Amino acid sequence: MMQNTDLMTLERQERIVELVNARGSLTVPDLSETFAVSEATIRRDLIALAERRLIQRVHGGAMRLSKVATSESPIIQRQTEQVEAKARIGKATAELVHNGETLLLLGGSTGLAVARELAQHQDLTIVTDSLLVANELLGQRNHRMILIGGSIDPDEQAVRGTLSRLILQQIHVDKVIIGAKAISVSRGISAETPEEAELFRGCMACADQIIVVSDSSKFHKSALAKVIGLQDVHILVTDDGLEPEQQASLHDLGIHLIIV
């Protein structure tokens, strides 16, 4: 089991990544003062984060390595990223689904990977916000499908807005399967906008079981709007790129973690 000191280190390192991504760069003295730890401790943190390619070490501090989660690329582009990992995640998640169940399957490239693996299932009722997921399921021809109403987000090819939230208040499902774009131990699941976070919370509120699907590149990231804490997630499916200390912290939170 992860010790408290290890968990504190992991949470501090996650926060360092968030701050560096937000500000572009930070110095060792600035970080030392922010977290009330020694500069030597901060240097060890930066070495560990740079080895995991989460930040870039520079003389006297660190700078942002790549785009942060809040500038997420459109879904069509994301379908070409982490393809093999998402396929494995999709297959493992589909194995958690039983014939005859009702599902709420949120869009996103990983959610689409799950939808592709449902072709062998029978008699599912699937509610979705995604035009891509809807198109995939229509081609399978063996499920009932409900598309949430509302305005269409062209980047995500998904439905958003007040109408979708009203529909969610009227339904109940066995499982919600949601693809997370940003996950951290300290902030939990977060979304790009408050509106998206509200939609996700509405989806989770109408489900008996919450299943989060995400490739390991989404961990140690935080977006603008918090959705829920990780302790509220029942099952998390990800790939084998997840660091051992991250796996341990998720187990400590009581999450059923599936690594593929």
Order of alpha helices (4+ residues) and beta strands (2+ residues): alpha-beta-alpha-alpha-beta-beta-alpha-alpha-beta-alpha-beta-alpha-beta-beta-beta-alpha-beta-beta-beta-alpha-beta-beta-beta-alpha-beta
